[in-house]
Amino acid sequence: MTIKNVIICYILSIATAIAQPNPNRPDLCQGAYFTEEEGAKALQTFASTYHDKASWEARAAMIRKGIREGMDLPAKPRFAPLKPIRHSVRTMDGYTVENVAFESLPGLFVTGNLYRPIKSTGKAAGILCPHGHAQNQDARFLEQAQQRCATLARMGAVVFIYDMLGYGDSKQSDHKISKALTLQALNGIRSLDFLTSLPDVDTTRIGVTGESGGGTQTFLLTALDSRVKVSVPVVMVSSYFFGGCTCESGMPIHKRPTHQTSNVDIAALAAPRPMLLISDGKDWTKHTPEVEFPYVQNIYGYYGAKDRVKNVHLPNEGHDYGPSKRAAAYRFLAQHLKLDLNRVLKDGQIDETPNKLLTPTDLQVFTADHPRPANAVMGDEAVLALLH
């Protein structure tokens, strides 16, 4: 079995494990909370609550408030100073890679890799790359992640890919900690702070793209933070599937005392900012062209911006961020973030062969020479206490 198929099986196993409403938590919408028919009908019900830009924006404000309250997101998080740790810069063909960590909450470190273009004039666009789930919890090091970051850097973007909780170098708590949703949202906001603090990044050209659980992080961060100007959530925006992991649907952000919503509504909060929905025929995004995309496009229409939201559907593909999905994302991000697509084209096609895949050891942030800082809190209880 290939690594790609292992990842797909792992993701689908998560979905199956939480495929029914949780009787112990009726306030949560987890996994395949609706049937496919119920999901489509729910969108029709949602759409009946608004009819123009003003009434949609009233619903949008209610949904945003519900997300913040549902995940107990502080209005003003008590972030620690960034004080980035940066080391091991490697020069590749057209880009560099370095290993990075910085504090989010005091004692909680965001860990990842920073990819930068070598040939760049003026300020560059910045792109965040949250990743999805993987069985070995080394998703940041997988080929699809490295290829995406390297190619975007060769196109002229400064790219930061960062670990999910419990993944890669982020081993201060378990991934399925009870408030993983809150902590990952805070880490995403802090990653935006880091990216926009770099002197060579144009803060008016910020994008986010991730797949699966990283797709959830993509549309949530876009909904919560207006600094995100372009978003590409991949294989995740579904009318009936709400995410099968604690880090996606383990807190009551979809069902509130005031309303019910779904990830389609949440993704639509990006309007009128450019957004590309990438979907496939072998997971919960198989109906995107006829169900989710028209719903979102209608909302963009209230802003006169239907042309800013697109859908690339790959009916014969499955749940990943493979070459054709990456190619679609590259073209969309190049268009809306003013990147140079020609730098990565060969005979009119995306050429990723100049990218060099590095080992996990190469990309590791905390090593014997660069140990995890002494003030890092360790263990689930200690990490959760940071939210109090």
VEXMI-500465 format. One record per residue (C-alpha): residue in three letters; x, y, z. Coordinates in steps of 0.5 Angstrom, whole numbers, padded with zeros to 4 digits, always signed. Each point is the difference from the previous one (the first is absolute). Layout:
% residues N
alaXYZ
...
% end
This chain:
% residues 388
met+0000+0000+0000
thr+0003+0007-0002
ile+0001+0005+0005
lys-0006+0004-0003
asn-0005-0006+0001
val+0002+0000+0007
ile-0001+0007+0001
ile-0007-0001-0004
cys-0002-0006+0004
tyr+0002+0003+0007
ile-0004+0007-0002
leu-0006-0005-0002
ser+0001-0004+0007
ile-0001+0007+0004
ala-0006+0001-0004
thr-0003-0007+0001
ala+0002+0000+0008
ile-0005+0007+0001
ala-0005-0001-0005
gln-0006+0001+0004
pro-0003+0005+0005
asn+0003-0001+0006
pro-0005-0001+0005
asn+0004+0002+0006
arg+0001+0007-0003
pro-0006+0002-0004
asp+0003+0007-0001
leu+0006-0003-0005
cys-0001-0001-0007
gln+0006-0005-0001
gly+0002-0005-0006
ala-0006-0001-0005
tyr-0005+0003+0004
phe-0005+0001-0005
thr-0002-0005-0006
glu+0002+0003-0007
glu-0007+0001-0001
glu-0001+0004+0007
gly+0006+0004-0002
ala-0002+0003-0006
lys-0007+0001+0003
ala+0003+0004+0006
leu+0003+0004-0005
gln-0007+0002-0003
thr-0002+0001+0007
phe+0006+0005+0002
ala-0001+0004-0007
ser-0007+0001+0002
thr+0002+0004+0006
tyr+0003+0006-0005
his-0001+0003-0007
asp+0005+0005-0001
lys+0007+0003+0003
ala-0003+0003+0006
ser-0004-0006+0002
trp+0006-0004-0001
glu+0005+0004+0003
ala-0005+0000+0006
arg+0000-0008+0000
ala+0008+0000-0001
ala+0001+0005+0006
met-0004-0005+0004
ile+0004-0006-0003
arg+0007+0003+0002
lys-0003+0002+0007
gly-0002-0008+0001
ile+0007-0002-0002
arg+0003+0004+0005
glu-0004-0001+0005
gly-0001-0008-0002
met+0008-0001+0001
asp+0001+0005+0006
leu+0004+0004-0005
pro+0003+0006+0005
ala-0002+0007-0003
lys+0007+0002+0001
pro+0005-0006+0001
arg+0005+0001+0005
phe+0006-0002-0005
ala+0007+0000+0002
pro+0005+0004-0004
leu+0002-0004-0007
lys+0008+0000+0001
pro+0000-0005-0006
ile+0006-0005+0001
arg+0002-0001-0007
his+0006-0005-0003
ser+0003-0005-0005
val-0002+0005-0006
arg+0001-0005-0006
thr+0001+0003-0007
met-0004-0004-0006
asp-0001+0002-0007
gly-0004+0006+0000
tyr-0002+0000+0007
thr+0003-0001+0007
val-0003-0004+0006
glu+0001+0002+0008
asn-0002-0003+0006
val-0005+0004+0005
ala-0003+0000+0006
phe-0003+0006+0004
glu-0005+0001+0006
ser-0007+0000-0001
leu-0003+0000+0008
pro+0006+0001+0005
gly+0003-0007+0000
leu-0004-0003-0006
phe+0005+0000-0007
val-0002+0000-0007
thr+0004-0004-0004
gly+0002+0000-0008
asn+0004+0001-0006
leu+0000+0007-0003
tyr+0001+0000-0008
arg+0003+0006-0003
pro+0001+0002-0008
ile+0007+0001-0002
lys-0001+0005-0005
ser-0005+0005+0002
thr-0001+0007-0001
gly-0004+0005+0005
lys-0004-0003+0005
ala-0003-0007-0001
ala-0007-0003+0001
gly+0000-0005+0006
ile-0004-0006+0001
leu-0002-0005+0006
cys+0000-0007-0001
pro-0004-0004+0005
his+0001-0008-0001
gly-0005-0005+0001
his+0000-0007+0004
ala+0005-0005-0002
gln+0001-0007+0004
asn+0007+0001+0002
gln-0001+0007+0002
asp+0005+0003-0004
ala-0004+0003-0005
arg+0004+0006-0001
phe+0006-0004-0003
leu-0005-0004-0005
glu+0002+0001-0007
gln-0007+0004-0002
ala+0002+0005+0006
gln+0007+0001-0003
gln-0002+0001-0007
arg-0005+0005+0001
cys+0004+0004+0005
ala+0006+0000-0005
thr-0004+0001-0006
leu-0003+0006+0003
ala+0006+0003+0002
arg+0003-0001-0007
met-0006+0004-0002
gly+0003+0006+0004
ala-0004-0001+0007
val+0002-0001+0007
val-0003-0006+0002
phe-0001-0003+0008
ile-0002-0007+0001
tyr-0002-0001+0007
asp-0001-0006+0004
met-0007-0002+0003
leu+0000-0002+0008
gly+0004-0006+0001
tyr+0003-0001-0007
gly+0007+0001-0002
asp+0004+0005+0005
ser-0007+0002+0004
lys+0000-0006+0005
gln-0002+0004+0006
ser-0007-0003+0000
asp-0004-0005-0003
his-0003+0001-0007
lys-0007-0001+0003
ile+0000+0004+0006
ser-0007+0003+0002
lys+0002+0007-0003
ala+0004-0002-0006
leu-0005+0004-0004
thr+0002+0007+0004
leu+0007-0002+0001
gln+0001-0001-0008
ala-0004+0007-0001
leu+0004+0003+0004
asn+0007-0003-0003
gly-0003+0002-0007
ile-0001+0007+0002
arg+0007+0001+0003
ser+0003-0003-0006
leu-0004+0005-0004
asp+0004+0005+0005
phe+0006-0003-0001
leu-0001+0000-0008
thr-0002+0007+0000
ser+0006+0002+0005
leu+0005-0002-0006
pro+0003+0007-0003
asp+0000-0003-0007
val-0008-0002+0000
asp-0005+0004-0003
thr-0006+0000+0006
thr-0005+0002-0006
arg+0002-0007-0003
ile-0002-0006+0005
gly-0002-0006-0002
val-0002-0007+0004
thr-0001-0007-0003
gly+0000-0007+0003
glu-0003-0007-0001
ser-0005-0004+0004
gly+0001+0002+0007
gly+0004+0006-0003
gly-0005+0002-0004
thr-0005+0001+0006
gln+0006+0004+0003
thr+0000+0004-0006
phe-0007+0002-0001
leu-0001+0001+0008
leu+0006+0005+0000
thr-0002+0003-0006
ala-0007+0001+0003
leu+0003+0003+0007
asp+0006+0004-0003
ser-0001+0006-0005
arg+0007+0000-0002
val-0001-0006-0004
lys-0001+0002-0007
val+0000-0006-0004
ser-0002-0007+0002
val+0000-0007-0003
pro-0003-0006+0005
val+0001-0006-0004
val-0004-0007+0001
met-0004+0003+0006
val-0006+0004-0001
ser-0006-0004+0000
ser-0007+0001+0002
tyr-0001-0007+0004
phe+0007-0001+0003
phe+0003+0004+0005
gly+0006-0003+0002
gly+0002-0006+0003
cys+0005+0002+0005
thr+0000+0004+0007
cys+0004+0006-0003
glu-0006+0001-0006
ser-0006-0002+0004
gly+0001-0001+0007
met-0003+0007+0003
pro-0007+0002-0002
ile+0002+0005-0006
his-0006-0002-0004
lys-0006-0001+0004
arg-0001+0006+0005
pro-0006+0002+0004
thr-0001+0005-0006
his+0001-0004-0006
gln+0002-0006-0004
thr+0006+0001-0005
ser+0004-0005-0004
asn+0007+0001-0003
val-0003+0003-0006
asp-0002+0006+0003
ile+0006+0001+0004
ala+0004-0001-0007
ala-0005+0005-0003
leu+0003+0005+0006
ala+0006+0001-0005
ala-0005+0004-0005
pro+0002+0005-0003
arg+0007-0002+0000
pro+0003-0005-0005
met-0001-0007+0002
leu+0001-0007-0004
leu-0004-0006+0002
ile+0004-0006-0002
ser-0004-0007+0000
asp+0000-0007-0002
gly-0004-0006-0002
lys+0002-0005+0006
asp-0002+0004+0006
trp-0005+0005+0004
thr+0001+0005-0006
lys-0002-0004-0005
his-0007+0004-0001
thr+0004+0007+0000
pro-0002+0002-0007
glu-0007-0001+0001
val-0001+0001+0007
glu+0005+0004+0004
phe+0003+0005-0005
pro-0006+0003-0003
tyr-0002+0001+0007
val+0006+0004+0001
gln+0000+0003-0006
asn-0007+0003+0001
ile+0003+0004+0006
tyr+0006+0002-0004
gly-0006+0003-0005
tyr-0002+0005+0006
tyr+0007+0003-0001
gly+0000+0000-0007
ala+0006-0005+0000
lys-0003-0006-0003
asp+0007+0000-0004
arg+0004+0000+0007
val-0002-0007+0002
lys+0002-0006-0004
asn-0001-0008+0000
val+0005-0005-0003
his-0003-0007+0001
leu+0004-0006-0002
pro-0006-0006+0000
asn+0005-0005-0001
glu+0005+0002+0006
gly+0000-0002+0007
his+0001+0004+0007
asp+0007+0003-0001
tyr+0004+0006-0002
gly+0003-0003-0006
pro+0003+0003-0006
ser-0006+0002-0004
lys-0003+0003+0006
arg+0006+0004+0001
ala+0001+0002-0007
ala-0007+0003+0001
ala+0002+0003+0006
tyr+0006+0003-0003
arg-0004+0003-0006
phe-0005+0003+0005
leu+0005+0003+0005
ala+0004+0003-0005
gln-0005+0004-0003
his-0003+0003+0006
leu+0007+0001+0004
lys+0004+0002-0006
leu+0005-0006+0000
asp+0004-0002-0006
leu-0003-0006-0003
asn+0005+0000-0006
arg+0006-0002+0005
val-0003-0007+0001
leu-0003-0001-0007
lys+0003-0005-0005
asp-0003-0001-0006
gly-0006+0004+0003
gln-0001-0005+0005
ile+0002+0000+0008
asp+0007-0003+0001
glu+0002-0002+0007
thr+0006-0004-0002
pro+0005+0006+0002
asn-0003-0001+0007
lys+0004-0004+0005
leu-0003-0004+0005
leu+0003+0000+0007
thr+0000-0005+0006
pro-0003+0001+0006
thr+0006+0001+0004
asp+0002+0006-0005
leu-0007+0003+0001
gln+0000-0001+0008
val+0000+0006+0004
phe+0002-0003+0007
thr+0006-0004+0000
ala+0006-0001+0005
asp+0003+0006-0003
his-0006+0004+0000
pro-0004-0003+0006
arg-0007+0002+0002
pro+0000+0006+0004
ala+0000-0001+0008
asn-0006+0004+0001
ala-0004-0005-0005
val-0006-0002+0004
met-0001-0008-0001
gly-0006-0004+0001
asp-0008+0000-0002
glu-0002+0003+0007
ala+0006+0006+0000
val-0002+0002-0007
leu-0007+0000+0001
ala+0001+0004+0006
leu+0003+0006-0004
leu-0007+0001-0003
his-0002+0002+0007
% end
